[in-house]
Amino acid sequence: MNRFAAVSLLVLLILAVIFYGIVPLVQGYRDRADEAAVLSKRLTVLRSLLANEPVIDEELQRLKSLNTNGDIFLKGNKTAIASANLREFISDAVKESGGVLVSTQEYEIRSADTASAVGLRLQFTGEMDRLLSLLYKLENARPLIFIDKITVTSSAARRRARSRTRRGGTTRASTSRMSLTVRMDVFGYMVTGEA
C-alpha cells in the first residue's frame, strides 16, 4: 500500500510540474513569439512609412489644397443654410439647362460621421436634349452633388395614354420635341465636425 501511495504521489507531482510549470512556459513562449511577429510586421510598416515620408507629405499637401480649392462640401454651418444653398444651385442649374423647376422639397437622408447629408427631392420639366447637360453639370458640380433616385417620364407618353383612355384607340406619336418631366432626389454633404 505504501508503494502504491508513493507511486501515486510521484505521478501527481509529475503531472503538477507539467501542468503548472512546463505548459505555462510553453504557452508563454508561443504568446511571445506571436507578439514578436505582430511587432515585426508593425516595424516593417513603420519603416516603410518613414522611408516614404516625403511622398506622404506631398500627397497630404495636395489633399489639403483640394479641400480648400475644391469646395466639395455644401456651404453653411446649419442644415437650413446648406439646404438653401443646394436649392439655389439646383435652381440655377435647371434654368441654365433650359428647364423649369416645378417643386423642391427637403427629405431626410443618412449622414456620415463627420458630415451631415442635406437632401432635396425635386421635380422639373424640360427638353430631352437638355437633360443630359443638366446631368453633366450635376456630375461635375462643386460642391459635390449626388443623385439618389431619378424618374423620367415623357409628356408624349402621358398624352398618348390619356387620349387612348378617352378614345379607346391608338394615336400617332407626336413629332414635336420630346418634353420630359423629371423627378430626382439629390443630396450633398456639409461638414459637421472635425475628423
N, C-alpha and C positions, 0 to 999 in steps of 0.2 A: 504494500500500500504506500509506503514511503517513497518507493521508487516511482510509482505512478504519479504521485503528487509532485515529486521533483521534476519529472519529465513534463508534466502539465504546466508547472510553473515556468520551466525553461521555454516551452513553446509560447506561452503567454508573454514572456519577457521578449522573445524574439519578434513576435507579432507587434508588440507595443513599440519596439525600436523601429520596425519597418514602417508602421502607420504613423507614428508620431515623430520620427526622426528622418527617415530616408525619403518617404513620399513628399513631405513638405519641402525638403531640399530640392528634389527633382521638379516639383511644381514651381517653386521659386525660380529655379534655373530657366524653365520654359517661359515663365512670365517675363523674366528679364530679357530673354532672347527675343520675345515678341516686341517688347518695349524698345529694345535696341534697333530692331528692324524698322519700326514706325519712326523712331527718331532719325535713323539713317535716311529714310525717304524724305522726311521733313527737311533735313540738312541739305539734301540734293536739290529740293525745290527752292530753298532759300538761297543757295549758292547760284542757282540759275537766275533767280530774280535779281540778285546782286550783280551778276555778270551783265544782265540786260537792263540795268538801271537807267542808262541814258535813253534807250529806246522807250522804256516805260514812261519816263519823264516827258519825252516829246509827245507821246500819244496822249498823256494826261493834259498837256497844254493845248493840244489840238481839240480835245473834247471840251475843255473849258471855253475855248474860243467859239466852238459850235453852240454851246449853251448861251453865251452872251449875244452872238450874232444871229443865231438861228431862230430864236423865239419859238421854240417848239411847244410851249405851254400857252394856254389862254391867258390874256392879261386880266388882272383883277385879283384882289385879295379876298373877295367874298364871292360866293356862288352866284348871287344875283348879278353882280358886275360882270363876272366871266360869262354868264348866260347872255346878258345883253350884248356883250362884245361878239359872242358867237352868232347871235341872231343878226346883228348888224353885218357881219362878214358874209353870212349866208344870203341875206337880202341883197347885198351889193353884187355877190357872185351870180345870183339868179337874174338880176336886172341886166348885168353885163352880158349874160348869155342869151338875152332876148326873151326870157321867161317872165311869168307873172306869179309872184308869191301869193298864194291863196291863204295859207294859215301856218302858224308856228305854235308849238306847244312844248313846254318842258316835260321831260319824263325822267324817271329815276333810272340810274344805271350804276352798276357796281364800280366802286372806286378802288384804286391801288393803295398801297401802304403810304406812300408819301405824296400822292397826287389824287385829287378829287375829280371824278368824272362829271362833266356837265353835258346833258343830252338834250337834243331838240328833235321833235317829231314835226316834219314839215310837209306841206303839200304845195305844189306849184304846177303851172301849165306852161307848155312851150312846144316848139317845133322839134321834131326828131333829130335833125342835124345839130341843133343847139345843145341837146342833152349831153352829147359827147364832150363838147367844150366845157360844160359845167363840171362834168365828172373829172375831166383832166385838171381843171382849176382846183377842185377839192383835193385831188390826189397830191398835187404839188403845193398845197397851201402851207403857209407859215402863219399861225401856229398849225400844228398837225391836227387834221380833222379826219375822223374815221367814219365810214358809212357802215351802220349796223344792219339795216334792212333797206331794201328798195323794192318798190312795186310800180311798174309802169303799165298804164293802160292807154289805148288809143281812143280818141273820140270817135273815129270812123267805126271802130268795132262796136262802141256803145250805140251809135246812131243806127247801124245795121241791126243790132239786136232789138232796139226799140221799134224800128219800122217793121221787122218781122213779126213782132208780137202784135202790132197794130193791124197789119195787112194779112198776116198769116202766110206770107210768101217770101220769096227771096228778092234782094235788091242788088243793083250794080254797085261795085265798090267805087268810092269817090276818088277822082283823080287829083284832088287838091292836095296840098301839103299835109302831111300826117301830123296832127296836133295830139300831144300826149298830156296825160295827167300823171304826175309822178308823186308818189308818197315815199318818203325816206326818213329813216332815223339816223341822225348824225350825232357824234359826240367828240369832245376834246377834253383835255386834262388841264387842270390848274394846280399849281404847287400848293400843298397844304402843310408841309413840314419838311424838315431837313433830313436827308438820308443818313 
